[in-house]
Amino acid sequence: MTALTEGLQDYLEAILLCERKHRFVRTKHLAERLRVKSPSVHTAVKELTRLELVEHESYGHIELTPEGRKEAESVYSKHKVLYHFFAETLGLPDALAEETACGIEHHLDDKTIGKITRLLDFIERKAKEDPEFDAELKKVLEHD
């Protein structure tokens, strides 16, 4: 498969998240979630359909194909790890952590995100085991 643009990855992720909220995902749900206009959604969904990542009939609901679901889950998984790192580990405000995670998630391969995940696991384990480490980490990160 050809590499997807960041925008198309965002649409796949949005479809995945809208599925959790709505019984059927419609273009209006994506427009609301992504804060875009309906014609933009139609263009993106048409391209995702062409790439066989979603199934969509005019005026019908949108469904991820197995390949589309795999791609959407990969993007969302990266997003969650990065958001956790920025919000929980670094202590950034939620909105900034969300925006930063959204911008970076598209540029990391699975190997890199795996290493970040292991680093986060190590830091969290070390912080629980060693109060001095936890205090020193918090002190280092509180300085802007």
Phi, psi and omega per residue, in radians:
M1 nan 2.531 3.094
T2 -1.257 2.698 3.134
A3 -1.142 2.379 3.131
L4 -1.485 2.576 3.040
T5 -1.228 2.818 3.077
E6 -1.006 -0.714 -3.124
G7 -1.071 -0.783 3.134
L8 -1.174 -0.621 3.053
Q9 -1.098 -0.700 3.102
D10 -1.071 -0.694 3.112
Y11 -1.129 -0.765 3.116
L12 -1.060 -0.776 3.124
E13 -1.090 -0.724 3.137
A14 -1.131 -0.691 3.092
I15 -1.074 -0.791 3.125
L16 -1.009 -0.804 -3.107
L17 -1.261 -0.599 3.090
C18 -1.184 -0.557 3.082
E19 -1.017 -0.586 -3.111
R20 -1.285 -0.387 -3.072
K21 -1.765 -0.610 -3.046
H22 -2.078 2.585 3.110
R23 -1.106 -0.782 3.092
F24 -2.199 2.393 3.132
V25 -1.567 2.231 3.122
R26 -2.102 2.875 -3.111
T27 -1.038 -0.589 -3.137
K28 -1.120 -0.598 3.104
H29 -1.120 -0.742 3.140
L30 -1.181 -0.707 3.122
A31 -1.054 -0.746 3.126
E32 -1.144 -0.824 -3.072
R33 -1.126 -0.745 -3.078
L34 -1.605 -0.065 -3.137
R35 0.965 0.906 3.091
V36 -2.247 2.954 3.133
K37 -1.511 2.734 -3.081
S38 -0.933 -0.742 3.127
P39 -1.048 -0.597 3.095
S40 -1.129 -0.721 3.120
V41 -1.111 -0.803 -3.123
H42 -1.041 -0.735 3.131
T43 -1.106 -0.809 -3.119
A44 -1.152 -0.764 -3.128
V45 -1.130 -0.650 3.092
K46 -1.072 -0.750 3.131
E47 -1.184 -0.721 3.108
L48 -1.133 -0.585 3.064
T49 -1.174 -0.768 3.107
R50 -1.034 -0.654 3.138
L51 -1.423 0.011 3.127
E52 1.085 0.631 3.091
L53 -1.774 -0.341 3.038
V54 -2.419 2.783 2.990
E55 -2.014 2.311 -3.102
H56 -2.738 2.208 3.005
E57 -1.850 2.605 -3.118
S58 -0.851 2.285 3.130
Y59 1.109 0.214 3.100
G60 -1.802 -3.081 3.126
H61 -1.471 2.907 -3.059
I62 -1.910 2.287 3.114
E63 -2.228 2.438 3.044
L64 -1.299 2.424 2.974
T65 -1.383 2.957 3.090
P66 -0.962 -0.721 3.119
E67 -1.196 -0.679 3.097
G68 -1.128 -0.702 3.104
R69 -1.113 -0.733 3.128
K70 -1.053 -0.797 3.129
E71 -1.145 -0.763 -3.137
A72 -1.090 -0.759 3.138
E73 -1.164 -0.604 3.090
S74 -1.118 -0.809 3.130
V75 -1.111 -0.787 -3.114
Y76 -1.151 -0.647 3.104
S77 -1.081 -0.782 3.092
K78 -1.071 -0.753 -3.138
H79 -1.022 -0.812 -3.113
K80 -1.089 -0.761 3.134
V81 -1.086 -0.823 -3.110
L82 -1.159 -0.738 3.099
Y83 -1.038 -0.792 3.125
H84 -1.017 -0.791 3.139
F85 -1.050 -0.866 -3.079
F86 -1.236 -0.720 -3.074
A87 -1.433 -0.889 -3.024
E88 -1.468 -0.803 -3.079
T89 -1.373 -0.877 -3.102
L90 -1.508 -0.294 3.102
G91 1.309 0.442 3.099
L92 -1.248 2.661 3.062
P93 -1.027 2.604 -3.066
D94 -0.912 -0.829 -3.087
A95 -1.087 -0.724 3.124
L96 -1.212 -0.706 3.099
A97 -1.075 -0.730 3.132
E98 -1.130 -0.845 -3.125
E99 -1.089 -0.757 -3.121
T100 -1.171 -0.782 3.108
A101 -1.035 -0.749 -3.135
C102 -1.069 -0.672 -3.116
G103 -1.293 -0.560 -3.049
I104 -1.587 -0.505 -3.009
E105 -0.937 -0.506 -3.079
H106 -1.353 -0.239 -2.996
H107 -1.888 0.066 -3.096
L108 -1.916 2.329 3.074
D109 -1.488 3.013 -3.079
D110 -1.101 -0.617 -3.140
K111 -1.129 -0.775 -3.134
T112 -1.132 -0.806 -3.129
I113 -1.137 -0.572 3.077
G114 -1.106 -0.727 3.126
K115 -1.188 -0.682 3.097
I116 -1.109 -0.734 3.124
T117 -1.067 -0.787 3.128
R118 -1.140 -0.655 3.086
L119 -1.101 -0.775 3.116
L120 -1.090 -0.745 3.102
D121 -1.048 -0.745 3.133
F122 -1.113 -0.831 -3.123
I123 -1.061 -0.788 -3.121
E124 -1.156 -0.711 3.114
R125 -1.139 -0.800 -3.132
K126 -1.083 -0.720 -3.137
A127 -1.121 -0.628 3.114
K128 -1.266 -0.655 -3.092
E129 -1.343 -0.565 -2.982
D130 -2.240 1.752 -3.129
P131 -1.023 -0.553 3.115
E132 -1.166 -0.727 3.095
F133 -1.061 -0.804 -3.130
D134 -1.050 -0.799 -3.130
A135 -1.129 -0.738 3.140
E136 -1.152 -0.708 3.108
L137 -1.077 -0.817 3.131
K138 -1.081 -0.686 -3.141
K139 -1.128 -0.774 3.139
V140 -1.094 -0.692 -3.054
L141 -1.452 -0.228 -3.122
E142 -1.380 -0.238 -3.130
H143 -1.498 2.187 3.120
D144 -1.702 nan nan
